[in-house]
Amino acid sequence: MMKMKQWFWLLLLLVCVQPVGARRSERKARLRMQERAAACDSVRSLIYMIGDGMGLAHVSLLQISEGYENRVAFDRAENIALIRSYSANNRVTDSGAAGTALATGHKTNNDMLGVLPDSTAVESMMEKAVRRGMTTGIVTTCYINHATPGAFYGHQIYRRTLEPIADQFVASGIDVAFGGGRRYFSSVREDGRTPVERLREKGYRVIDSLSQADTIRSGRVVGLFASKHLPYAHKGRGNYLPEAVDKALEILSNNAEARNSGFMLMVEGSMIDYVSHDNDAEAIVAEMRDFNRAVRAAMDFVDAHPGTLLVVTSDHETGGLTLPSGDADFSKAESGVLTVFGSTSHTAVMLPVYLYGTGAERINGVMENTELANRLMTLLGLE
Ligand SMILES: [Zn+2]
């Protein structure tokens, strides 16, 4: 018997309103990509977006909920790839091992963060970028010392050692971080100071609402906007994620100009995973719409800033989401699309990678999540 929740949703008209316009813009995008490939433009900056728990069905659900006549930001991708997400010790990865793979180019065991299975710390692409003088940042909707953002600067045998990961952020040299986790940055450490105090000593502005960044155009800033996670999209997070992406890109591009360097920004749509663990289709749509707005903001930035590559991918699929027909009898007209969940946990399916901007034509095919990371580091000259 199908659960009630599974019968949720939706049918929308399959009318394409402006097919000619859409074809023209696709042709233009292809031409742009071919021109860039011919010119062999160098990738100076990277925006790396990770929808935590986001599988292809999540993107498909977004497309259906928006209506096929309305193209979502993901549909603007200029190239695509698929990645395999298994960890070093499990065919189904957790966020720690998957984040480590995407950030460092190395597979590790589930529950580990920024270390190899033998516990050796391994440098992430963001740490390499800091070392090369690039300006770097993180935007997330969970706490900034959580697994996915933490994999870009943290090194722990156990990913839930949250205070040590916060301390590693303080030492990381990352210029911008927006997210939650104030409680992990506010407790007094052995030296008698809090991570917030140590950040201020290092010249960071530490803010507790995004509006406080309105007058900040460059430099180092850490926004701790919640004690732990930010609210869910369907519970009042508002336009935080796309606005935080815009602000981080403004600060990082100004920093990059001042330093004559590139930048790297990691953006996580964290709560897609949480609502997928809950098998809550309505909340998934809200999180995907929010992440889609953030992807659109990043794509608009890329359009105006040649030399920037945008990569949108996922660490693993959560929920085993499928979108079957509401009726098996296909002699009938459209019978709606159901949302059916096969799991309350993570799954082993391959994950989409969407590429846009300079260098987009240089990554495609089926690869390991680690190979994606390694190819990005090569494109940025970080190897
Ligand atoms: Zn995850």
Residues whose N, C-alpha, C, O or C-beta is under 5 A from the ligand:
A	BS01	ZN	D52 G53 S95 D273 D315
